[in-house]
Amino acid sequence: MPRTIDLLLTALAPAIWGSTYIVTTEFLPDGYPLSVAMLRALPAGLLLLLMVRRLPDPGWWGRVFLLGALNFSVFWALLFVAAYRLPGGVAATVGAVQPLIVIFLAYFFLRKSILALSVLAAIGGMGGVALLVLGPEAALDPVGIAAGLGGALSMAAGTVLSRRWQPPVSPLTFTAWQLTAGGLLLLPLALWIEPPLPALTAENVMGLAYLGLIGAAFTYLLWFRGVSRIEPSALSALGFLSPVTALLLGWSVLGQDLTVLQIIGFLTVLTSVWLSQIASRGPSASLQGSETEKAA
């Protein structure tokens, strides 16, 4: 039962992240990916810091800023670039490579076994996402594709290293540190590279508040809690739920139709997530993982 609760709570994070695309395109000003990413991370991080009232110990500053860069600064900046330059289906399909990257990074950094079932689940999930979201309007913009792949690699590395480096603090404090660090790293880039934001409308403010408070502070608290409790391959596979949520929102909110291929993709994604959980329960993987993490 505790494992089931951990999985359900952690799965809530990527399910909510699935609303990022619709919020970005419908509520935020177009063409400001770095500024939007910074405004999503920094205010939320500072708010959480006020709540926990604790800064990292001196030996943790470098790790916190590296994790903040991987999980937020680099990942979000590239995510917004991909969202602006690619149709949502293409961006989601490219990003779906992340669980496969996590499997191999976990082998090198955590000495986790590469299980055939985990790889099969990751590849199946990618195929399911493609069926869910790819359409005839799909366009392969090189910059957008590179941004999507770079974002997937960044988040995958951040997930694995967040598992390797576990500070003796609560998930809330760990989330506050990383969000603040990620926002601080984005601030000079946004000011230097992008023009000033136009006057924000009420819709813009609502979109940013949602992405910051719900899509960042709340969801990453759940995600980093899951990072410390769930095997990396099983954890990252939960990310397939994001395009599922995006599809359901498009159907229920925007009135988009569901095709037979999308229904097949939906079932394929859920099967892949289930297979990844089965694979992560292998006794050899669990034993090897626990011994390696103790040694690290």
C-alpha positions as CSV (number, residue, x, y, z in Angstrom):
1,M,0.0,0.0,0.0
2,P,2.7,2.6,0.8
3,R,4.3,2.0,-2.7
4,T,0.9,2.4,-4.3
5,I,0.4,5.7,-2.5
6,D,3.9,6.9,-3.5
7,L,3.1,6.0,-7.2
8,L,-0.3,7.8,-7.2
9,L,1.1,10.9,-5.5
10,T,4.1,11.1,-7.9
11,A,1.9,10.4,-10.9
12,L,-0.1,13.4,-10.1
13,A,2.9,15.6,-11.0
14,P,3.3,14.6,-14.7
15,A,-0.5,14.5,-15.0
16,I,-0.6,18.2,-14.0
17,W,2.4,19.0,-16.3
18,G,0.3,17.8,-19.2
19,S,-1.6,21.1,-18.9
20,T,1.6,23.1,-19.5
21,Y,1.1,23.2,-23.3
22,I,-2.5,24.4,-23.3
23,V,-1.7,27.0,-20.6
24,T,1.4,28.2,-22.6
25,T,-0.4,28.6,-25.9
26,E,-3.7,29.9,-24.5
27,F,-2.7,32.1,-21.6
28,L,0.9,33.3,-22.0
29,P,2.5,35.9,-24.4
30,D,4.2,34.3,-27.4
31,G,7.9,34.4,-27.9
32,Y,9.3,34.8,-24.3
33,P,10.4,31.2,-23.3
34,L,13.2,32.3,-21.0
35,S,11.2,35.0,-19.2
36,V,8.2,32.6,-18.8
37,A,10.4,29.9,-17.4
38,M,12.1,32.3,-15.0
39,L,8.7,33.6,-13.8
40,R,7.5,30.1,-13.3
41,A,10.5,29.1,-11.2
42,L,11.8,32.0,-9.2
43,P,8.7,33.3,-7.4
44,A,7.6,29.8,-6.5
45,G,11.1,29.0,-5.2
46,L,11.3,32.1,-3.1
47,L,7.8,31.5,-1.7
48,L,8.8,28.0,-0.6
49,L,12.1,29.3,0.8
50,L,10.1,31.7,3.0
51,M,8.1,28.7,4.2
52,V,11.1,26.4,5.0
53,R,13.5,29.2,6.2
54,R,16.6,27.1,5.5
55,L,19.4,27.5,3.0
56,P,21.7,24.8,1.8
57,D,24.9,23.9,3.8
58,P,28.1,25.2,2.1
59,G,28.9,21.9,0.6
60,W,25.6,21.6,-1.1
61,W,25.5,24.9,-3.0
62,G,27.2,23.6,-6.1
63,R,25.0,20.5,-6.3
64,V,21.8,22.5,-5.7
65,F,22.6,24.9,-8.6
66,L,23.5,22.1,-10.9
67,L,20.3,20.3,-10.1
68,G,18.4,23.6,-10.4
69,A,19.9,24.1,-13.9
70,L,19.1,20.5,-15.1
71,N,15.6,20.2,-13.6
72,F,14.5,23.8,-14.2
73,S,16.7,26.3,-16.0
74,V,17.8,24.2,-19.0
75,F,14.8,21.9,-19.1
76,W,12.1,24.6,-18.9
77,A,13.9,27.0,-21.3
78,L,14.2,24.2,-23.9
79,L,10.7,23.0,-23.2
80,F,9.2,26.4,-23.9
81,V,11.4,26.7,-27.1
82,A,10.1,23.4,-28.3
83,A,6.6,24.3,-27.4
84,Y,6.8,27.5,-29.4
85,R,8.6,26.0,-32.4
86,L,6.9,22.6,-32.8
87,P,3.3,21.4,-32.9
88,G,2.4,20.0,-29.5
89,G,2.4,16.5,-30.8
90,V,5.9,16.6,-32.1
91,A,7.2,18.3,-29.0
92,A,5.6,15.7,-26.8
93,T,6.9,12.8,-28.9
94,V,10.5,14.1,-28.8
95,G,10.3,14.6,-25.0
96,A,9.0,11.1,-24.5
97,V,12.6,9.8,-25.1
98,Q,13.3,10.9,-21.5
99,P,12.5,7.6,-19.7
100,L,14.8,5.7,-22.1
101,I,17.6,8.2,-21.3
102,V,17.0,7.8,-17.6
103,I,17.5,4.0,-17.8
104,F,21.0,4.4,-19.2
105,L,22.0,7.3,-17.0
106,A,20.9,5.3,-14.0
107,Y,23.2,2.5,-15.1
108,F,26.2,4.8,-15.2
109,F,25.5,7.0,-12.2
110,L,23.6,4.6,-9.9
111,R,24.7,1.2,-11.2
112,K,21.1,0.2,-11.8
113,S,20.6,-2.8,-14.0
114,I,19.4,-2.2,-17.5
115,L,16.4,-4.5,-17.7
116,A,14.9,-5.6,-21.0
117,L,11.4,-5.0,-19.7
118,S,12.2,-1.5,-18.7
119,V,13.7,-0.7,-22.1
120,L,10.7,-2.3,-23.8
121,A,8.3,-0.3,-21.6
122,A,10.2,3.0,-22.5
123,I,10.1,2.3,-26.2
124,G,6.5,1.3,-26.0
125,G,5.6,4.4,-24.2
126,M,7.4,6.5,-26.9
127,G,5.3,4.7,-29.5
128,G,2.1,5.3,-27.5
129,V,2.8,9.0,-27.2
130,A,3.4,9.2,-30.9
131,L,0.0,7.6,-31.6
132,L,-1.6,10.0,-29.1
133,V,-0.3,13.2,-30.4
134,L,1.2,13.1,-33.8
135,G,-1.0,14.3,-36.6
136,P,-0.7,15.3,-40.3
137,E,0.4,18.8,-39.3
138,A,3.6,17.5,-37.7
139,A,6.6,19.5,-38.7
140,L,10.2,18.7,-38.0
141,D,11.7,22.1,-37.2
142,P,15.5,21.4,-36.5
143,V,15.8,23.9,-33.7
144,G,12.6,22.7,-32.0
145,I,13.7,19.0,-32.3
146,A,17.1,19.9,-30.8
147,A,15.4,21.8,-28.0
148,G,13.1,18.9,-27.2
149,L,15.9,16.4,-27.1
150,G,18.1,18.7,-25.0
151,G,15.3,19.2,-22.6
152,A,14.7,15.5,-22.2
153,L,18.4,14.9,-21.6
154,S,18.5,17.7,-19.0
155,M,15.5,16.4,-17.0
156,A,16.7,12.8,-17.2
157,A,20.1,13.8,-15.8
158,G,18.4,15.9,-13.1
159,T,16.2,13.0,-12.1
160,V,19.1,10.6,-11.8
161,L,21.3,13.0,-9.9
162,S,18.5,14.1,-7.6
163,R,18.3,10.4,-6.6
164,R,22.0,10.1,-6.2
165,W,22.3,13.3,-4.1
166,Q,19.8,13.2,-1.3
167,P,20.3,16.0,1.3
168,P,19.2,15.4,4.9
169,V,16.2,17.7,4.4
170,S,12.5,17.4,3.6
171,P,11.3,17.2,0.0
172,L,9.7,20.7,0.5
173,T,13.1,22.2,1.3
174,F,14.9,20.3,-1.5
175,T,12.2,21.6,-3.9
176,A,12.6,25.2,-2.6
177,W,16.4,25.1,-3.1
178,Q,16.2,23.8,-6.7
179,L,13.4,26.1,-7.8
180,T,15.1,29.1,-6.5
181,A,18.5,28.1,-8.0
182,G,16.9,27.4,-11.3
183,G,15.0,30.7,-11.4
184,L,18.2,32.7,-10.4
185,L,20.1,31.1,-13.3
186,L,17.3,32.0,-15.7
187,L,17.0,35.6,-14.6
188,P,20.2,37.0,-16.3
189,L,19.5,35.0,-19.4
190,A,16.0,36.3,-19.7
191,L,17.1,39.9,-19.2
192,W,20.0,39.6,-21.6
193,I,18.5,37.6,-24.5
194,E,14.9,38.5,-24.6
195,P,13.1,41.9,-24.9
196,P,11.1,43.1,-22.0
197,L,7.8,41.4,-21.5
198,P,4.7,43.4,-22.7
199,A,2.2,44.5,-20.1
200,L,0.7,41.4,-18.7
201,T,-3.0,40.8,-19.0
202,A,-5.2,39.2,-16.4
203,E,-5.0,36.0,-18.4
204,N,-1.2,36.1,-18.5
205,V,-1.0,36.6,-14.7
206,M,-3.4,33.7,-14.2
207,G,-1.4,31.4,-16.5
208,L,1.9,32.3,-14.7
209,A,0.3,31.8,-11.3
210,Y,-0.9,28.4,-12.3
211,L,2.4,27.3,-13.8
212,G,4.3,28.6,-10.7
213,L,2.2,27.5,-7.8
214,I,0.6,24.4,-9.2
215,G,2.8,23.4,-12.1
216,A,6.0,24.0,-10.3
217,A,5.9,24.3,-6.5
218,F,3.2,21.7,-5.8
219,T,4.1,19.2,-8.6
220,Y,7.8,19.2,-8.0
221,L,7.3,18.7,-4.3
222,L,5.5,15.5,-5.2
223,W,8.1,14.6,-7.9
224,F,11.1,15.0,-5.6
225,R,9.3,13.1,-2.9
226,G,8.9,10.3,-5.5
227,V,12.6,10.6,-6.6
228,S,13.7,9.4,-3.2
229,R,11.2,6.5,-3.0
230,I,10.7,5.1,-6.5
231,E,13.2,3.4,-8.9
232,P,14.4,5.9,-11.6
233,S,13.1,3.8,-14.5
234,A,9.7,3.5,-12.9
235,L,9.6,7.1,-11.9
236,S,10.5,8.5,-15.3
237,A,7.9,6.3,-17.0
238,L,5.2,8.2,-15.1
239,G,6.1,11.1,-17.3
240,F,4.2,9.4,-20.1
241,L,1.1,10.6,-18.3
242,S,1.7,14.2,-19.4
243,P,0.7,13.7,-23.0
244,V,-2.3,11.6,-21.8
245,T,-3.5,14.6,-19.8
246,A,-2.8,17.0,-22.7
247,L,-4.9,14.8,-25.0
248,L,-7.8,14.6,-22.5
249,L,-7.7,18.3,-22.0
250,G,-7.8,18.9,-25.7
251,W,-10.8,16.6,-26.0
252,S,-12.7,17.9,-23.0
253,V,-11.7,21.6,-23.1
254,L,-11.0,22.4,-26.7
255,G,-13.5,20.0,-28.2
256,Q,-10.9,18.0,-30.1
257,D,-12.0,14.5,-31.5
258,L,-10.4,11.3,-30.4
259,T,-9.3,8.9,-33.2
260,V,-8.9,5.2,-33.1
261,L,-5.1,5.6,-33.2
262,Q,-5.2,7.9,-30.2
263,I,-7.2,5.4,-28.2
264,I,-4.7,2.7,-29.1
265,G,-1.9,5.1,-28.1
266,F,-3.7,5.8,-24.8
267,L,-3.9,2.1,-24.0
268,T,-0.3,1.6,-25.1
269,V,1.0,4.4,-22.8
270,L,-0.9,3.0,-19.8
271,T,0.5,-0.5,-20.5
272,S,4.0,0.9,-20.7
273,V,3.7,2.6,-17.4
274,W,2.4,-0.6,-15.9
275,L,5.2,-2.6,-17.4
276,S,7.8,-0.2,-16.0
277,Q,6.4,-0.6,-12.5
278,I,6.6,-4.4,-12.9
279,A,10.2,-4.3,-14.1
280,S,11.3,-2.0,-11.2
281,R,10.1,-4.6,-8.7
282,G,12.7,-7.1,-9.8
283,P,14.6,-8.3,-6.8
284,S,18.0,-8.1,-8.4
285,A,17.5,-4.5,-9.5
286,S,16.3,-3.5,-6.0
287,L,19.1,-5.3,-4.3
288,Q,21.8,-3.9,-6.6
289,G,20.3,-0.4,-6.4
290,S,20.2,-0.3,-2.6
291,E,23.8,-1.6,-2.2
292,T,25.1,0.9,-4.7
293,E,23.3,3.9,-3.2
294,K,24.6,3.0,0.3
295,A,28.1,2.9,-1.2
296,A,27.7,6.3,-2.9
